[in-house]
Amino acid sequence: MSFEELKEAFLRELAGRGRAWGTMRGETTRLQQFIDFCKAQGLTRLSEVKLDQVVAYKKHLSQYSPLSRYAKVGTVRRWLSWAHHRDHLMWNPVADWSYKHPPQRIYWVPTERQMVKVLNTEQPESARRFLLEFLYGTGLRVQECADVDLEDLDLVQSQLTVRKGKNGKPRVMPLGPMLCALARHYLEKVRPQSASKALFLNEKGTRMNANTISKWIHRAGKACKFAKFTVHSIRKAFATHLIQAGAPLPAVKELLGHDCYRSTQLYLQTVVQDLEEMISVSHPRAHRKSTKPPRTDKL
């Protein structure tokens, strides 16, 4: 089978597993980039790919950041592993090749005060204000937010059902009293009348897509002079503020819809950094050096 045929077969299987639209788009782009590289090397079939070509491809990606390079090579590794598992390859050329995950950067996370500042950029009874409050109160991904339907919001039980989570994994989230009150007001007096079942609507009265949500959020951050404020910034703030308030990590993991603790632990970086700074400022042995030798006499 050709590169393209195996690529399409791999993507069909991913789609059958319920992978999100964003995941599918990323995998498609990264696969095509590797295929173009292989063709430039004179290869015509996946069976011709050896470990040397994958290593060369990794070096070819030197202009990208370590995390981007790791993601691109990761897609190739998944594809080769899948092809071997499905008997399209006699062996997996990267089965014994180790490629360590690069160190994670500590990204900026809005503080509680900064989140209040962003929320106050919009009128209290506007659709945009409720969107900000909803994202901060749930920590949803941008596509998850766009996919929320009216029936997913149960204000009697104070919970939200996320039916289209990442990798097709649904979850149920509790909603706080304040968010429930805001949701009732939004549904009764703010949301336009429409036949659409979507919770958030655009100016045409149809479902608001992820790009529009992202633009709204970026605009709110820009009004507060936050250059890189995104939906994911709010998601990180949601998780970090929960952990700072004492929420257990397993609970935060479930709320975020993570498959493993490794993803959730990334949100602890900011918390640990804050604690280190607090100790360096507050602890008497962290910032002062005693000029007197320690006592050795017994009391």
N, C-alpha and C positions, 0 to 999 in steps of 0.2 A: 504493500500500500504506500501511496505517496505521502509526503509531509502533510499536505492539505487534508487528505482523507483521514489520517490519524488524528490530526488536530480537531477536525469536526467530530469524530467519534468520541474523543476525550471530552470535548465541550458538551456534547449531548449527554454524556453520563453525568457530568457535573450538574447540568440543568435538571436531570432526573433526580438528583439528590437534593434539589431545592436550594441550590446556591443562589445568593442574592444577585441582583442585576449588576451592582457595582463590582462584585467579585468576578462575575462572568466577563465583564468588560475588561477588567485588569488582566485576567488570565489570557484572554484572546489577544490583547495587545502584546503581552510579553511572549507568548508563543510565536506570534508572527515575527517579532524582532529576532528571536533565535533562529527561526526558519530562514529569514533573510540572510543572517550571518552564515548559516550552513551552506546555503546556495552560493554565496560569495566565495566559499572555500571549495566549491566544486562538488559538494555532496548533493545527492538527489533523493536519498531515502533515509529514514530514521535509523535503519539497521546499520548504516555506514558510520553513525556517530560513535566515536570512542571517547574515552576519558580525556584524551589530549585536546579534542575539540571543545569539550565543556570547560576545561581549564583555560584554554585560549579565549573562549567567550567571556569568561570571568575577567580576564585581563583587558579584553576589548571594552568592557563596561567601566573602565577606570574613571571616566568623566562623571559618573554618577556618585551619589553619596553611598556610604557603606550600607545603609539600610535599603536603599533602592536596589543596589547591586545584589544584596542578599535575597530580596524579593524576586528579582528577575531570574536568578539562578535557581531559586526555590521552585519556581514554576516549571523550569526545565527538568529538575529532579523529579517532581511529581509526575510529569508527563512520561519520562523514561520508566519510572517505577510502574505506572499504570500500564504502559505498553508491554512491559515484561510480564506483569501479572495477567494480562489478557492474551498472552502468547503471541503478541506481534513482534517481540524480540526474544532471541534465545537466551540472552543474559542482559542484566542491567549494568551498563558501564560505570555508573556512579554509585553502585551499591556499597562499596567499601571506601568511598571518598568522604572525608570529613570536611565540613565547611562550618565553622563556628559562627554563631549569631553575633553580630557586632554589638558593642556596648550600647545600651539605651541612653539617649540624651534626656536630660531633665527639662521638660518643656514648661513654658509659663502656664500657670493655672490662675485664673481670676480669684481674688479673695472674695469673702462675703461682702465686704464694703464695695468692691468693684462691681460685683454682680448687681447689687442694689442700684448703683449708679447707672448701669446699663438698662435695668428695668425701668428706671425713671426717665429714660429718654423718650419713652412712648406714653401717650395719653392713657390714664388708668382704665378707661372703658373702651379701648380699641382692640381690634383683632390682633394687631402686632404685639400689643402688651400681653395679651393672653398667650400668644405663641411663645413669647419669651418665658413667661411664667410656667407654661406647660413643659417646655424643654428643661428648664431648671428644676422643676418638680418631679420629672421622670427620668432624665438622663438618656433619652432616646437618641439613637442614631438618626441622621437626617432622613434616610429612606424609610426607616421605621415610622418616623413622625408623618411623613407624607402618606404612608399607607394606612394610617389610623382611620377607621370608619366610626360613624356615630354609634353603631351597635357595640363597638369595642369598649365604649365608655359606660361603666355601670356606676352611676352616682348614688344609687341606693346602697350598694355593697361597698362603695368607695374604692373601686378598683378599676384597673385598665388591663385589657387583654391585648398583648402584642402578638398578633397572629403571624406576622411576616418578619420574624426576627432573622438575624444573620444565620445563614445555612439552613433556613427554614425552621428554626427552633422557636416555637411559641413560648410565651411566659406570661404570668399574671402578676401585676404590680399593684401594691396598695397606693392609694392617693390620700394625701393629707387633707384635713378639713378646709384649709384655706384654698387649696387648689380646687377642691370640689365646689366651693362657693363661687370661685371665679369661673369655673366651667358652666355652672348653672346660669350665671349672668350672661356669659358669652352665648350660650345656646338660646336663651330667651330674648336677648335684646341686641346682640351684636352680629351674630352669624346671619348672613342673608338667607332668605327663603330659597331653597333650591331642591331640585329632584336628586341631586348628587348625594350619595351616602357618605361622602368624605367629611371628616371633621373640619379640615381647613380648606377653604375655597379661595380661588383667585378672583380677579376682577370680573371674569366672565361667568362666575358661578359654578365653575367646574373644579375638580380636584387640584389643589396646589401641588406642583411637583417639587422635587428635592432642590433643583436649581433656584427656584424662586424663594424657597425657605432659606437657603444659604445666603442669597442676596439680601434678604430682610435682616438676617442676623448680622451679616458683615456691616450693613449700613448702621445698625444700632451700635456696634462696637466702634465704628469709625467716628460716630458722634461723640464718643467718650475718648477719642484719640488712642484707641487700641487697634494697632495696625493689623494684627493677625487674629482677630476675634472671629471665631467660627462656631458652628453647631457643636463641633467636637470640643471646643473650649468650654462650652456650657456642660457638656457631658463629663469632662474632667473635673470641673468645679463641683458638679453634683456628687461624684464619687469621693473626691478629696474632702469635701466639707462633711460628708457622712462619716468618713473615717476619723476626721479630726474631732467629731462630736462623740466618738466612741462606738460607732456601729461596727459589729464584727465583720471580718473580711468575708466569710462565707455568705452572709446576707447581701453584702455589696456585690459580690460575684453574681448572685442570682438576679439581683436588680438590673445589673448591666447586661445580662444575657451572655456572659463569658462561658466558654467551654472548659477552660482550665484556669488555675490560680495564677499561672505565670502572667496572663494578660492583666488580671486584677492587681497584681503586685506592683505593676508599673505605676499605679496611682499612689503607692506608698512613698515614692521617691520624694515628692514634695513634702509630705508629712515628716519624713525622716530628716530632711534638710531643715525644716522649721524647728524641729526638736533640737538639732545640733546647734542652730543659731541661738536658741533659747538657753541651752546649757552654757554656751560660750559667753553669754552676757550675764547670766544669773548665778551660775554656780561659783562659789568663792574660790574653788581650787582650779577653775578653768581659765581665769584671766589675770590672776595675781600670783606672783612668785614671792614666796616668803624670803626675806633677807636674813632671817634668823635660822640657825641650824635646828633641827628637830630635837626635842628633849629626849634624853636617854635615861633620866632618873626614874625610878619607880615611885608611883604614888603610894 
